[in-house]
Amino acid sequence: MAFVDIQMPGLDGFHLAEQVEEMGLAAFVRVVLVTADASDEVRERAEGLGLPVLQKPVSLRDVGVLLRTVVAS
């Protein structure tokens, strides 16, 4: 599992997730987007790519809920 910010310099989280998919690694690496941007555009783009999103500030509880959700799916 890779937790990546959507606004990383040089390679944002969306592009990283797309590269993971293109390289055939999506079955081995689950990308989780982390962002302070709560806009509908970000949520819709993430949903379109099938990526979970954690909203900053991220709490341990948020991570726990996400992990249970990902493991259950």
C-alpha positions in Angstrom: 0.0 0.0 0.0 1.3 3.4 -1.0 0.0 6.6 0.6 0.7 9.4 -1.8 -0.2 13.1 -1.9 -2.0 14.3 -4.9 0.2 17.4 -5.1 3.7 15.9 -5.0 6.2 17.9 -6.9 7.1 16.4 -10.3 4.7 13.5 -10.1 1.4 13.9 -8.4 -0.5 11.0 -6.8 -3.0 10.7 -9.7 -0.2 10.3 -12.2 1.7 7.9 -9.9 -1.5 5.7 -9.7 -1.9 5.8 -13.4 1.8 4.6 -13.9 1.3 1.8 -11.3 -1.7 0.7 -13.4 0.2 1.0 -16.7 3.1 -1.0 -15.4 0.7 -3.8 -14.3 1.5 -3.4 -10.6 -2.0 -2.5 -9.5 -2.6 -6.0 -8.2 0.4 -5.7 -5.9 0.4 -2.0 -4.9 -2.7 -0.3 -3.6 -2.4 3.4 -4.0 -4.2 5.6 -1.5 -4.4 9.3 -2.2 -3.9 11.8 0.6 -5.0 15.4 0.2 -6.1 18.6 1.9 -8.2 19.3 -1.2 -11.8 18.3 -0.4 -13.2 19.4 -3.8 -15.7 17.4 -5.7 -13.3 17.4 -8.7 -10.7 15.5 -6.7 -13.2 13.0 -5.2 -14.7 12.3 -8.6 -11.3 11.9 -10.3 -10.2 9.5 -7.5 -13.5 7.5 -7.7 -13.1 7.3 -11.5 -9.7 5.7 -11.0 -10.9 3.5 -8.2 -8.6 5.1 -5.6 -9.4 5.7 -2.0 -8.8 9.1 -0.6 -7.7 10.2 2.9 -8.5 13.8 3.8 -5.8 15.8 5.7 -5.2 16.0 8.5 -5.2 12.2 8.6 -5.9 10.5 11.9 -5.0 7.0 13.0 -8.7 6.2 13.0 -9.0 7.3 9.4 -6.2 5.0 8.4 -7.7 2.1 10.4 -11.1 2.5 8.7 -9.4 2.6 5.3 -7.3 -0.5 6.0 -10.4 -2.4 7.1 -12.3 -1.3 4.0 -9.4 -2.2 1.6 -8.8 -5.6 3.2 -12.5 -6.4 3.1 -12.7 -5.7 -0.6 
